[in-house]
């Protein structure tokens, strides 16, 4: 967990760890969700593991009083249900990604590009034809060319 105060200022401030979600989610829950999503987007397993460790630390409190830990619950659900990396590439990727975003899709990150392969998720997937890759744990299905086909691959059943 992350402290609210740096080690340099411990003498002048109280050293608390923010974990309880209220109207505003706790800073640690926001950090855990960011680590989880960035880990999937950037293919950095250590970020995903750190988010899982932070969430595991909160499991008992989450089950005892879930209303006070709602963002932690979201992070836990991202682990319980399949988490997808959705990759949209090609000349009309923006329009296709926009169509996908019209449907509520929990538990996913999305990356897209017309001609750049900056992320590992995009490597060897960029081309002129617009295609959608639905991946889980860095394993991708064969590409599809319609939003409907992609939505059929996105099942949100518990693992």
C-alpha positions in Angstrom: 0.0 0.0 0.0 1.0 3.6 -0.6 1.3 6.2 2.2 -0.3 9.6 1.9 3.0 11.3 3.0 6.5 10.7 1.7 9.2 9.5 4.0 10.8 13.0 3.9 7.8 14.5 5.7 7.1 11.9 8.4 8.1 14.3 11.2 5.6 17.0 10.2 2.6 14.9 9.2 0.7 11.8 10.2 1.7 8.7 8.2 -1.7 7.2 7.2 -2.7 4.8 4.5 -5.8 5.7 2.6 -7.9 2.5 1.8 -11.6 3.3 2.5 -13.7 4.4 -0.5 -16.2 7.1 0.2 -17.7 9.5 -2.2 -14.2 9.7 -3.6 -12.4 6.4 -4.1 -9.3 5.9 -1.9 -6.0 6.8 -3.3 -4.7 3.3 -2.9 -7.8 1.8 -4.8 -7.2 4.3 -7.6 -3.5 3.3 -7.7 -4.4 -0.4 -7.7 -6.8 0.0 -10.6 -4.3 2.1 -12.5 -1.6 -0.5 -12.0 -4.0 -3.3 -13.1 -5.0 -1.5 -16.3 -1.6 -0.2 -17.2 -0.1 -3.7 -16.5 -2.4 -5.2 -19.1 -2.0 -2.3 -21.6 1.8 -2.2 -21.3 2.3 -6.0 -20.8 4.0 -5.4 -17.4 3.2 -8.4 -15.2 4.7 -6.8 -12.1 2.1 -4.0 -12.2 -0.7 -6.6 -12.4 0.8 -8.6 -9.5 1.2 -5.4 -7.3 -2.5 -4.6 -7.9 -3.5 -8.1 -7.0 -1.4 -8.0 -3.8 -3.0 -4.7 -2.8 -6.5 -6.1 -3.5 -5.7 -9.3 -1.6 -4.7 -7.1 1.4 -8.2 -5.6 1.3 -10.2 -8.8 0.8 -11.3 -9.2 4.4 -12.5 -5.6 4.8 -14.1 -5.8 1.3 -16.2 -8.8 2.3 -17.2 -7.4 5.7 -18.3 -4.0 4.5 -18.4 -3.8 0.6 -20.1 -0.4 0.5 -17.0 1.2 1.9 -14.7 -0.4 -0.6 -16.5 -0.2 -3.9 -13.5 0.5 -6.1 -11.7 -2.3 -4.4 -14.6 -4.5 -5.4 -14.3 -3.4 -9.0 -10.6 -4.3 -9.0 -11.5 -7.7 -7.5 -14.1 -8.4 -10.1 -11.5 -7.6 -12.8 -9.6 -10.6 -11.4 -12.6 -12.9 -11.0 -14.0 -12.3 -14.4 -12.0 -12.5 -17.6 -10.0 -9.4 -18.3 -9.6 -8.6 -22.0 -7.2 -6.6 -24.0 -9.0 -5.3 -27.1 -6.9 -4.2 -30.0 -8.3 -2.3 -33.0 -6.1 -1.6 -35.9 -6.3 -0.4 -39.5 -7.3 2.8 -41.4 -10.7 3.1 -39.7 -9.7 1.9 -36.2 -11.1 5.1 -34.5 -14.6 4.6 -35.9 -14.6 0.9 -35.0 -13.3 1.6 -31.5 -16.0 4.2 -31.1 -18.6 1.6 -32.1 -17.2 -0.8 -29.5 -17.3 1.8 -26.8 -21.1 2.3 -27.3 -21.5 -1.1 -25.5 -20.7 -1.3 -21.8 -17.6 -3.5 -21.6 -16.3 -4.1 -18.1 -13.0 -5.7 -17.4 -11.0 -4.5 -20.4 -8.4 -2.2 -21.8 -8.4 -1.0 -25.4 -5.6 0.0 -27.7 -5.7 1.0 -31.3 -3.5 2.4 -34.1 -3.5 2.9 -37.8 0.2 2.4 -38.4 2.2 2.4 -35.1 3.3 -0.6 -33.1 4.5 1.2 -29.9 2.8 -1.2 -27.5 3.4 -4.9 -27.3 -0.3 -5.4 -27.8 0.0 -3.8 -31.3 3.0 -5.8 -32.5 2.4 -7.6 -35.7 -1.3 -6.6 -35.7 -1.2 -3.2 -37.5 -2.2 -3.1 -41.2 -4.4 -1.3 -43.7 -7.5 -3.6 -43.1 -9.4 -2.6 -40.0 -9.4 -5.6 -37.6 -10.3 -6.2 -34.0 -8.3 -8.6 -31.8 -9.8 -9.8 -28.6 -7.1 -11.0 -26.3 -7.0 -12.5 -22.8 -3.7 -12.8 -20.8 -1.7 -11.8 -24.0 -3.4 -14.6 -26.0 -5.4 -13.3 -28.9 -8.2 -14.9 -30.8 -8.1 -14.7 -34.6 -8.9 -11.1 -35.7 -12.5 -10.2 -36.6 -13.7 -7.4 -38.9 -17.0 -6.4 -37.3 -18.0 -5.0 -33.9 -20.7 -7.7 -33.5 -18.1 -10.5 -34.0 -15.9 -8.9 -31.4 -18.7 -8.5 -28.9 -19.5 -12.2 -29.3 -15.9 -13.0 -28.2 -16.2 -10.8 -25.1 -17.9 -13.0 -22.5 -18.0 -11.9 -18.9 -18.5 -15.2 -17.1 -16.6 -15.9 -13.8 -13.5 -18.0 -14.2 
